[in-house]
């Protein structure tokens, strides 16, 4: 995968950095929209890009891993 990114010149670094910085700057406002959340002093932002099948493929509603949300 990494080799393909290099070979084809795919580079989302600037866009990803911008999104992550915006999330980090607004994290308290975003978390405040939920009635109960766990706060960590040393927060970081993870980002990933996924390749998905074309439409009409559907990802049905599913439960995410609790580690993704810091749920108590």
Buried (B, 14 or more C-beta within 10 A) or exposed (E): EEEEEEEEEEEEEEEBEEEBEEEEEEEEEEBEEEEEEEEEEEEEEEEEEEEEEEEEEEEEEEEEEEEEEEEE
